[in-house]
Amino acid sequence: MNKFGIMLGHTYFTKLKSKSFIVTTVIMLIAVILFANIGRIIAFFDNDSEKYHLAVIDQTTGVFELFEQHVGDVTDDMMLTKVAETEEALQKAVNKGTYDGYLILETDKTNVLKGIYKAPSLAQSGRTMELQSALQATKSTLAAEQLQLSPEQLESLNSPVLLEKVSLMEHAKSEEELNQARGLVYILLFIIYFAVIFYANTVGIEIANEKSSRVMEILISSVSPTKQMFAKIIGLALVSLTQMALFLGIGYVAISKNFDTLQGGFFDFFGFGETSISSILYAIVFFLLGYLLFATLAAFLGSLVSRTEDAQQMLMPISFILMIGFFIAMYGLSNPESTVVTVTSFIPFFTPMLMFLRVGMLNIPLWETMLSISLMVLTIGILATIGARVYRGGVLMYGHSRSFKDIKKALQLTKNE
């Protein structure tokens, strides 16, 4: 146990002091701070402080004033000017910068209002949507006047229909709870996916790098392969948790300072005010088990190669497995009760994302959750047992190793010792 602790501490502090860790952490922290202040940054560099100036040619019977009123209801960032110029003259004015664009108001053969919007670029889709919304409101108002509808009747006509949703299943989540759970699961799925895919692969790459220095031959003779492998895995896991704690801590402080005037607090703003403690605990459990599962797999795959380039190719299947699970989880966000999500949630390599999705969005029996966790623990144990044997023989293999046939060769080297 003493040797395990020494190796664990050495792995942790060596990685913590490495330039790559420090540089990566600093860059990511800067990115987190920039993301938290993105609104202020955009406002600082935004040169479009002036209103969008739109010329309007009114070919109708006095619709411009009503249209201008509805534009004001939609946005306060647009200024309209009614003109009587020709299109050719307006195009020259737009090219000179007098106007940002122009709109032609006219009616079709059935006397229905329509608009033709012209601008140097149509990339600003928001402007198009604002104009379309104002035109739609103007058209509805004109139709109401023709039908002699009162404003109250028009409002009643345009009001959306209400569909009340009630679940017949006992203890089922309400629509509000489902939306809240979906948001939390969506964010945590990304955290689990990217954290596991990055940190687990780091384990394999670190082992491949150590092999290139031949230090592994000395360690393997004095420390059991199982202890060495898990010292590396747990040590890097602690480094990963340290880095994530920094990201979350700095991110929380930075975002809180930007939203300190909002009512309801930080978590209420993001819709997590009523998040249950069990959901957070399940997220932690599935994240840690997912990391251990893939890190164990990455450890003995990394021990088969001695170059970083080969390690990345050998570890590629791990990325594919995680991608498949992630895509199924994205589908499951809108259909968590589907058969494919239910079945794959019990496959250990997909469990961290898919079972967590089901736990977060559905009221599933406790035995299903415990069964999936047990299967993951069992798989980790099997991988650890096989991995320790592969690890012991794999660290003695040098040269180009890009085939999974080398696993058999590594096992044979272990038997010959």
C-alpha positions as CSV (number, residue, x, y, z in Angstrom):
1,M,0.0,0.0,0.0
2,N,3.0,2.3,0.7
3,K,4.3,1.8,-2.8
4,F,0.9,2.4,-4.2
5,G,0.6,5.7,-2.3
6,I,4.0,6.8,-3.4
7,M,3.2,6.1,-7.1
8,L,-0.2,7.8,-6.7
9,G,1.3,10.9,-5.2
10,H,4.1,10.9,-7.8
11,T,1.7,10.7,-10.6
12,Y,-0.6,13.4,-9.2
13,F,2.0,16.0,-8.3
14,T,4.1,15.4,-11.4
15,K,1.2,15.9,-13.7
16,L,0.0,18.9,-11.6
17,K,3.3,20.7,-12.0
18,S,3.7,19.8,-15.7
19,K,3.8,22.7,-18.2
20,S,1.1,21.0,-20.3
21,F,-1.3,20.9,-17.3
22,I,-0.6,24.5,-16.3
23,V,-0.9,25.9,-19.8
24,T,-4.1,23.9,-20.6
25,T,-5.7,24.9,-17.3
26,V,-4.8,28.6,-17.7
27,I,-6.2,28.6,-21.3
28,M,-9.4,26.9,-20.3
29,L,-9.9,29.2,-17.3
30,I,-9.5,32.2,-19.6
31,A,-12.0,30.6,-21.9
32,V,-14.5,30.1,-19.0
33,I,-14.1,33.7,-17.9
34,L,-14.5,35.0,-21.5
35,F,-17.7,32.8,-21.9
36,A,-19.1,34.1,-18.6
37,N,-18.6,37.7,-19.8
38,I,-19.5,37.1,-23.4
39,G,-22.4,39.6,-23.2
40,R,-20.2,42.4,-22.0
41,I,-17.5,41.6,-24.6
42,I,-20.0,41.7,-27.4
43,A,-21.4,45.0,-26.1
44,F,-17.9,46.4,-25.9
45,F,-17.0,45.5,-29.5
46,D,-20.4,46.0,-31.0
47,N,-20.1,48.9,-33.5
48,D,-23.8,48.7,-34.5
49,S,-24.8,51.2,-31.8
50,E,-26.9,53.1,-34.4
51,K,-30.3,51.9,-35.3
52,Y,-30.9,49.9,-38.5
53,H,-32.1,52.5,-41.0
54,L,-34.6,51.1,-43.5
55,A,-36.2,53.0,-46.3
56,V,-39.8,52.1,-47.1
57,I,-41.7,52.5,-50.4
58,D,-45.4,52.4,-49.5
59,Q,-47.4,51.3,-52.6
60,T,-50.5,50.6,-50.5
61,T,-53.3,52.8,-49.3
62,G,-51.5,54.2,-46.2
63,V,-50.3,51.1,-44.4
64,F,-46.9,52.6,-43.5
65,E,-48.0,54.2,-40.2
66,L,-49.6,50.9,-39.0
67,F,-46.6,48.9,-40.1
68,E,-44.2,51.4,-38.4
69,Q,-46.2,50.9,-35.2
70,H,-45.9,47.1,-35.3
71,V,-42.2,47.4,-36.0
72,G,-41.8,49.4,-32.9
73,D,-43.6,46.6,-31.0
74,V,-41.2,44.0,-32.3
75,T,-37.9,45.9,-32.0
76,D,-36.5,49.2,-30.8
77,D,-33.4,48.8,-32.9
78,M,-34.9,49.8,-36.3
79,M,-35.7,53.2,-37.8
80,L,-38.1,53.5,-40.8
81,T,-38.2,56.3,-43.3
82,K,-41.0,56.6,-45.8
83,V,-39.6,57.6,-49.2
84,A,-40.9,58.3,-52.7
85,E,-37.7,57.5,-54.6
86,T,-37.3,55.0,-57.3
87,E,-35.7,51.7,-56.6
88,E,-32.7,52.7,-58.7
89,A,-32.1,55.8,-56.5
90,L,-32.6,53.7,-53.4
91,Q,-30.0,51.2,-54.5
92,K,-27.5,54.0,-54.9
93,A,-28.4,55.4,-51.5
94,V,-27.9,51.9,-49.9
95,N,-24.5,51.6,-51.6
96,K,-23.5,55.0,-50.2
97,G,-24.6,54.0,-46.7
98,T,-27.5,56.4,-46.5
99,Y,-29.8,53.4,-45.8
100,D,-29.0,49.9,-44.6
101,G,-31.7,48.5,-46.9
102,Y,-35.2,49.2,-48.2
103,L,-38.7,47.6,-48.1
104,I,-41.5,47.7,-50.6
105,L,-45.0,47.5,-49.2
106,E,-47.6,46.3,-51.7
107,T,-50.7,44.2,-52.1
108,D,-51.2,41.2,-54.3
109,K,-54.1,40.5,-56.7
110,T,-56.3,39.4,-53.7
111,N,-55.5,42.6,-51.9
112,V,-53.4,40.8,-49.3
113,L,-50.4,42.8,-47.9
114,K,-46.9,41.6,-48.7
115,G,-43.4,43.0,-48.5
116,I,-40.2,42.9,-50.6
117,Y,-37.1,43.4,-48.5
118,K,-33.8,44.2,-50.3
119,A,-30.4,44.7,-48.6
120,P,-26.7,44.3,-49.5
121,S,-26.6,41.1,-47.4
122,L,-29.3,38.8,-46.1
123,A,-27.0,37.3,-43.5
124,Q,-28.7,39.0,-40.6
125,S,-31.6,36.6,-40.4
126,G,-32.9,38.3,-37.2
127,R,-33.8,41.4,-39.3
128,T,-35.8,39.4,-41.7
129,M,-37.7,37.7,-38.9
130,E,-38.4,41.1,-37.3
131,L,-39.8,42.5,-40.6
132,Q,-41.8,39.3,-41.2
133,S,-43.3,39.5,-37.7
134,A,-44.3,43.1,-38.1
135,L,-45.8,42.4,-41.5
136,Q,-47.8,39.5,-40.1
137,A,-49.1,41.7,-37.3
138,T,-50.0,44.5,-39.8
139,K,-51.8,42.0,-42.0
140,S,-53.8,40.7,-39.0
141,T,-54.8,44.2,-37.9
142,L,-56.0,45.1,-41.5
143,A,-58.0,41.9,-41.7
144,A,-59.6,42.6,-38.3
145,E,-60.6,46.1,-39.5
146,Q,-62.2,44.7,-42.6
147,L,-64.1,42.1,-40.6
148,Q,-64.9,44.9,-38.0
149,L,-63.3,42.9,-35.1
150,S,-62.5,44.7,-31.9
151,P,-59.0,44.7,-30.5
152,E,-60.1,42.2,-27.8
153,Q,-61.6,39.9,-30.4
154,L,-58.4,40.0,-32.4
155,E,-56.3,39.3,-29.4
156,S,-58.6,36.3,-28.5
157,L,-58.3,35.1,-32.1
158,N,-54.5,35.2,-32.1
159,S,-54.0,33.8,-28.6
160,P,-52.4,30.3,-28.6
161,V,-54.5,27.3,-27.7
162,L,-53.7,25.8,-24.4
163,L,-53.0,22.0,-24.2
164,E,-52.9,20.7,-20.6
165,K,-50.8,17.6,-20.2
166,V,-51.5,15.1,-17.5
167,S,-49.6,11.9,-16.9
168,L,-51.6,8.8,-15.8
169,M,-48.6,7.1,-14.4
170,E,-48.2,7.5,-10.6
171,H,-45.2,9.7,-9.5
172,A,-44.5,10.6,-13.2
173,K,-42.6,13.9,-13.7
174,S,-44.6,16.9,-14.8
175,E,-43.9,18.8,-18.0
176,E,-42.0,21.5,-16.1
177,E,-40.0,18.9,-14.2
178,L,-39.2,17.1,-17.5
179,N,-38.0,20.3,-19.1
180,Q,-35.8,21.1,-16.1
181,A,-34.4,17.6,-16.0
182,R,-33.8,17.6,-19.8
183,G,-31.7,20.8,-19.4
184,L,-29.7,19.4,-16.6
185,V,-29.2,16.1,-18.4
186,Y,-28.2,17.9,-21.6
187,I,-25.4,19.9,-19.9
188,L,-24.1,17.0,-17.8
189,L,-24.1,14.7,-20.8
190,F,-21.7,17.0,-22.5
191,I,-19.5,17.2,-19.3
192,I,-19.5,13.4,-19.0
193,Y,-18.7,12.9,-22.7
194,F,-15.9,15.4,-23.1
195,A,-14.4,14.8,-19.7
196,V,-14.3,11.0,-20.0
197,I,-13.1,11.1,-23.7
198,F,-10.3,13.6,-22.8
199,Y,-9.1,12.4,-19.4
200,A,-9.4,8.6,-20.1
201,N,-7.4,9.0,-23.3
202,T,-4.8,10.9,-21.3
203,V,-4.1,7.8,-19.3
204,G,-3.2,5.8,-22.3
205,I,-1.1,8.5,-23.8
206,E,0.8,9.0,-20.5
207,I,1.6,5.3,-20.3
208,A,2.8,5.3,-23.9
209,N,5.1,8.3,-23.1
210,E,6.5,6.6,-20.0
211,K,7.3,3.5,-22.1
212,S,9.4,5.6,-24.4
213,S,11.7,6.5,-21.5
214,R,12.1,2.8,-20.5
215,V,11.3,3.8,-16.9
216,M,8.4,1.2,-16.9
217,E,10.9,-1.7,-16.9
218,I,12.2,-0.6,-13.6
219,L,8.8,0.1,-12.1
220,I,7.2,-3.2,-13.2
221,S,9.9,-5.2,-11.4
222,S,9.3,-3.6,-8.1
223,V,5.5,-2.8,-8.1
224,S,2.7,-5.1,-9.2
225,P,1.1,-4.2,-12.5
226,T,-2.3,-3.8,-10.9
227,K,-1.0,-1.3,-8.4
228,Q,1.0,0.6,-11.0
229,M,-2.0,0.7,-13.4
230,F,-4.5,2.0,-10.8
231,A,-2.0,4.4,-9.3
232,K,-1.7,5.9,-12.7
233,I,-5.5,5.9,-13.3
234,I,-6.5,7.3,-9.9
235,G,-3.6,9.8,-9.9
236,L,-4.7,11.2,-13.2
237,A,-8.4,11.1,-12.0
238,L,-7.4,13.3,-9.1
239,V,-5.6,15.7,-11.5
240,S,-8.7,15.7,-13.7
241,L,-11.0,16.4,-10.7
242,T,-8.7,19.2,-9.6
243,Q,-8.8,20.8,-13.0
244,M,-12.6,20.4,-13.2
245,A,-13.0,21.9,-9.7
246,L,-11.1,25.0,-10.9
247,F,-13.2,25.3,-14.0
248,L,-16.5,25.0,-12.1
249,G,-15.4,27.2,-9.3
250,I,-14.1,30.0,-11.5
251,G,-17.1,29.6,-13.8
252,Y,-19.5,29.8,-10.9
253,V,-18.0,33.0,-9.6
254,A,-17.7,34.6,-13.0
255,I,-21.3,33.8,-14.1
256,S,-22.7,34.8,-10.6
257,K,-21.1,38.2,-10.9
258,N,-22.8,38.7,-14.3
259,F,-26.2,37.6,-13.1
260,D,-26.1,38.9,-9.6
261,T,-29.1,41.2,-10.3
262,L,-31.4,38.4,-11.4
263,Q,-34.1,37.2,-9.1
264,G,-34.1,33.6,-8.0
265,G,-30.3,33.1,-7.8
266,F,-27.7,31.5,-10.0
267,F,-29.3,28.0,-10.3
268,D,-32.9,29.3,-10.8
269,F,-31.7,31.4,-13.7
270,F,-30.5,28.3,-15.5
271,G,-33.6,26.4,-14.5
272,F,-31.9,24.1,-11.9
273,G,-33.4,25.7,-8.8
274,E,-35.5,22.5,-8.0
275,T,-32.9,20.0,-9.1
276,S,-32.9,17.0,-6.7
277,I,-29.8,16.0,-4.8
278,S,-30.2,12.4,-6.2
279,S,-29.7,13.7,-9.7
280,I,-26.5,15.4,-8.8
281,L,-25.3,12.3,-6.9
282,Y,-26.1,10.0,-9.9
283,A,-24.2,12.4,-12.2
284,I,-21.2,12.1,-9.9
285,V,-21.5,8.3,-9.6
286,F,-21.9,7.7,-13.4
287,F,-19.1,10.2,-14.2
288,L,-16.6,8.5,-11.8
289,L,-17.6,5.0,-12.9
290,G,-17.4,6.0,-16.6
291,Y,-14.0,7.5,-16.1
292,L,-12.7,4.3,-14.3
293,L,-14.2,2.1,-17.0
294,F,-12.6,3.9,-19.9
295,A,-9.4,4.8,-18.1
296,T,-8.8,1.1,-17.3
297,L,-9.4,0.2,-20.9
298,A,-7.1,3.0,-22.1
299,A,-4.4,2.0,-19.6
300,F,-3.8,-1.4,-21.0
301,L,-4.3,-0.3,-24.6
302,G,-1.8,2.4,-24.0
303,S,0.7,-0.1,-22.6
304,L,0.7,-1.9,-26.0
305,V,2.4,1.0,-27.8
306,S,5.4,3.2,-27.1
307,R,4.7,6.2,-29.2
308,T,2.1,9.0,-28.8
309,E,1.1,8.7,-32.5
310,D,0.4,4.9,-32.1
311,A,-1.4,5.5,-28.8
312,Q,-3.9,7.9,-30.4
313,Q,-4.7,5.3,-33.1
314,M,-5.0,2.5,-30.6
315,L,-7.3,4.6,-28.4
316,M,-9.6,5.6,-31.3
317,P,-12.2,2.8,-30.6
318,I,-12.8,4.4,-27.2
319,S,-13.7,7.6,-28.9
320,F,-16.1,5.7,-31.2
321,I,-17.8,4.0,-28.4
322,L,-18.3,7.2,-26.5
323,M,-19.6,8.9,-29.7
324,I,-22.2,6.2,-30.3
325,G,-23.4,6.5,-26.7
326,F,-23.5,10.2,-27.0
327,F,-25.6,10.2,-30.2
328,I,-28.0,7.7,-28.7
329,A,-28.3,10.0,-25.6
330,M,-29.1,13.0,-27.8
331,Y,-31.9,10.9,-29.4
332,G,-33.0,9.8,-25.9
333,L,-33.5,13.4,-24.7
334,S,-36.7,13.6,-26.8
335,N,-37.6,10.0,-26.4
336,P,-36.1,8.6,-23.1
337,E,-38.6,5.7,-23.0
338,S,-37.6,4.2,-26.4
339,T,-36.4,0.6,-26.5
340,V,-33.0,1.4,-27.9
341,V,-32.3,3.8,-25.0
342,T,-33.6,1.3,-22.4
343,V,-31.6,-1.7,-23.8
344,T,-28.3,0.2,-24.4
345,S,-28.5,1.8,-20.9
346,F,-27.5,-1.6,-19.5
347,I,-24.4,-2.0,-21.7
348,P,-21.6,-0.8,-19.4
349,F,-19.8,1.3,-22.0
350,F,-23.0,3.2,-22.7
351,T,-24.3,3.2,-19.1
352,P,-22.7,6.5,-17.9
353,M,-24.6,8.6,-20.3
354,L,-27.8,6.6,-21.1
355,M,-28.7,5.3,-17.6
356,F,-28.0,8.8,-16.2
357,L,-30.4,10.2,-18.9
358,R,-33.1,7.7,-17.8
359,V,-32.6,8.4,-14.1
360,G,-32.8,12.1,-14.7
361,M,-35.9,12.1,-16.9
362,L,-37.9,9.1,-15.8
363,N,-39.0,7.4,-12.6
364,I,-37.4,4.1,-13.2
365,P,-37.2,1.3,-10.6
366,L,-34.2,1.4,-8.3
367,W,-33.2,-2.1,-9.3
368,E,-32.5,-1.0,-12.8
369,T,-30.1,1.7,-11.7
370,M,-28.4,-0.7,-9.2
371,L,-28.1,-3.4,-11.9
372,S,-26.5,-1.0,-14.4
373,I,-24.1,0.2,-11.7
374,S,-23.3,-3.4,-10.7
375,L,-22.6,-4.3,-14.4
376,M,-20.3,-1.3,-14.7
377,V,-18.4,-2.3,-11.5
378,L,-18.2,-5.9,-12.7
379,T,-16.9,-4.8,-16.1
380,I,-14.3,-2.6,-14.5
381,G,-13.2,-5.6,-12.4
382,I,-12.9,-7.8,-15.5
383,L,-11.0,-5.1,-17.4
384,A,-8.7,-4.6,-14.4
385,T,-7.9,-8.3,-14.2
386,I,-7.3,-8.7,-17.9
387,G,-5.7,-5.3,-18.1
388,A,-3.2,-6.0,-15.4
389,R,-2.0,-9.0,-17.3
390,V,-1.9,-7.1,-20.6
391,Y,-0.3,-4.2,-18.9
392,R,2.5,-6.3,-17.4
393,G,3.4,-7.8,-20.8
394,G,2.5,-4.7,-22.8
395,V,5.0,-2.4,-21.1
396,L,7.8,-4.7,-22.2
397,M,6.8,-4.4,-25.9
398,Y,8.5,-1.7,-27.9
399,G,8.5,-0.6,-31.5
400,H,5.4,-0.1,-33.7
401,S,2.3,-1.7,-32.3
402,R,-1.0,-0.7,-33.9
403,S,-2.9,-4.0,-34.0
404,F,-5.1,-5.4,-31.3
405,K,-3.4,-8.7,-32.0
406,D,-0.7,-7.4,-29.8
407,I,-2.9,-8.1,-26.8
408,K,-2.3,-11.8,-27.3
409,K,1.4,-11.1,-27.6
410,A,1.4,-9.1,-24.3
411,L,-0.4,-12.0,-22.5
412,Q,2.2,-14.5,-23.8
413,L,5.0,-12.3,-22.4
414,T,3.3,-12.2,-19.1
415,K,3.1,-16.0,-19.0
416,N,6.8,-16.4,-19.9
417,E,7.9,-14.3,-17.0
